[in-house]
Amino acid sequence: MSWMNLVFIAFALAHGVLMYWGLKVCRSNRTIGAVLMVFILPGLIYDNLIIAVGHQMGEGTLLYQWNVPRFILHAALSPLLFVLVLEFVARSGGKPRSRKIVWGALAVGSGFAIYRGIAHANPDLVLVEAYGTLRYTARQTDFSEIVPLMLALVGFLGVGALILWRQRSPWLLLATLSVFLLNSPVPSSLRFATSNLAEVIWMAALILTERGLPAGLPPFGETR
């Protein structure tokens, strides 16, 4: 097992710790944002574990089949980031303030997530070996995947600045900036690792932000 395999195992363990922490925050806050973060984290754990054990599984149908859910999860979960953007804006004291807009965004985002998951059920993947890891990745750059993520990141930059101004909490802004910094200057062959490191930092910042925001919306599940 190479050092890079151990790095991805460490990423998976870090996401596991974040999920435990997120569950504790979710039990106390019961907000849409807390529930969404706990919902997203198992997919990140799976993503890192499959990359970590790919070389042990070896090239073939089994490794391909275990890599397909990685792309389905990324495609399906990315629309939910826009719901987080809206919910953080609402709870930080900015607009929109109406809980109906956030719940509506959750309904639309969930429907879009299901659509994207189905649309990406048969991805065109190619085997890639790098730094002792073995994984299947997209044969061509999928701009329908990149554009929503970039828009979400730009949205989180704005929300992070808003939360820094209103709540004096810098975590979301710093973590979103780290996503750009960890993906821009590094060689393309290493970007698959730095992007996953950025996800760990980003999810930690999301949980910190969620924990620190006031409960400006009714708790998740209440209809008053």
N, C-alpha and C positions, 0 to 999 in steps of 0.2 A: 504493500500500500504506500503510495507516494505522499509527500508532504501536502500536496494540493488536495488529496482525498481527505486528509485530516482537517484541513482548513474548512472544507464543506461540512464535515461532521460537526466541527465547532460552530459553524453558522446554524446548522439544524438545532443543536443544543441551545444556542442563544435564542433562537425563535421559540423553543420549548419553554425556556425561562420567561420570555416575554409573554407567552400565552398564559402561563400560570399567573403572572402579574396582571395581565389583562383581564383574566377571569375574576380576580379579586376586585379590580376597579369596576368591572361590569356588575358585580353583585352589589356594590355600594352606589354606583351611579345609575345603572339601568337606562342609559341613554342609547339613542340609535347609533351614535359614534362608537360607543364601547362595544355594543353587540357586533357591529360590522368588523371591528378590528379583531375580535376573537374569532369571527367567521373567516377572515382572511388568513390568519396565522397558520392554520393546519396546511394550507396549500403551499406556504413558504417552507414549512418543515419538510413536506414531501419533495418539493423541488430540490432542496439541498441534499437530502438523503439519496435521491436517485442519482444525482451527479457524483456523490461520494462513493457509491457502490457500483457504478457503471463498469469500471474496469474489471471488477471481480465477476460481474455477470457475463461479460464478454459480448462481442458483436453477435447480432442475430435478432430473431423475432421477439424473444423475451425482452431484451433491452429496449427494442423499438416500442413494444406495447406498453412498457412501464414509463417511457418518455412521452408518449402521446398525452396522458393526463396533465403533464406539466404545461403544455401549450393550451389545452382546454381551460385549465385553471387560470392562467395568465389572461386569456381572452375574456373569460367570464367575470373575473373579479375586478378588472380595471375600470369598468363603468361605475362600480360602487365607490371609487375614489371621489367622484364628483358629488356623491351624496355626503361624504365626509366634509368636503369643502363647504357645502351649503350649511351643514349642521354646525360646523365650527364658527362660520360667520354669524349665524343666528345666535349662538350662545356667547359669542364674544361681545355682543352688544351692537353689532352692525346689522345691516339689512341683508337678506330678508328676515323679519322678525316672526312672521307667521309660521306656526308649527305645521299648518296645512301645506305650505310650500315644501318643507323638508319631507313630510310624509309622502307628498306627491312625487318628489324626486326619488324617494326610496322605491316607490311603485314602478316608476319609469325605469330607474336604474336596474331594478331586479329583472324586469322584463327584457331589457337590453342585454343583461348579463346572460340570461337563458338563451336568447337568440345567438349571441356571440359564441357561447359554449357549443351549441349545436352546429353553427357554421364552421367551427374549427375542429370538428370531430374527426376529420380525416386530413391532417396536415401533411404537407410535402416535406419530409425530413431527410437529412443526410447525416451520416456518421462523422463525428469529429473527435479526434484524439489530441489532447493538449495537456502538458504538464502532468502526465500520469492519469488524467481523467479520460473517460470514454462516455460520450453522450450523443444523442441525436438532436440536431438543431435544424432550424428552418433553412431550406435550400436557398431561398431568396428573402431579402428584407421585406417584411410585411408592413407597409406604411399604415394600413388600417389598424395595426397594433401599436405602432410608434406614436401616431398623432394623438390618440386619446391620452396616452401616458404623458406626453409632453404638455398637452393642455392642462392636465391635472397638476403637473408639477408647477406650471406657471400660476395656476390658481392657488396652489399651496404657498408659493412665494408671496403672493398678495395677502393671503390669509395669515401667513406667518408674520408679515409686517404689521398687519392689523392687530394681531394678538400681542405682539411686542409693544405696540403703542397703547392698547387699551388695558392689557393685563400684565404688562411688564414680564412676559414669558418669552424667552428667546429661542426655545428648543425647536419649534417647528421651522422657523426661518433658517436656523443654522443647519438643521438636518436636511432641509430641501436644497440648500446651497451645496451641502456635501454630496448630494446625488449628482449634481452637475460636475463638481470637482473630481469625484472619483471615476467618472466616465469619460471626461474630456481628454486629459493629457496622456492617458495610459495606452499602451499598444493594444490593438484590437484583439490579439491573442489572449490578453489578460483581462479583457473587459468583462467576460462572463463571471470572473471572480470578484472584481471590484464592484460590479453592479449588485451582486448579492450581498457584499459587505455594506453597500449603501442602503440596501433594504433593511438590514439589521438596525443600522443607525436610525433610519427613518421610522421604523415601527416603534422603536424605543421613544423617539421624540413624539410620535402620535399618542402613545399611552401617557407620557408625561403631560402633554397638552390637554388630553381628555381629562386627566385627573385634576388638573388645575383650573379648568374652565368652570364658571358658575352654571348651575343647572337652569339655564334660561328657558329651556323647553320642558314640558311635562315629561316625567320619566317614561321610558319605553314600555309600552303595554297599557298605559293609562289613557283614558278617553275623555277626561274632563275638559 
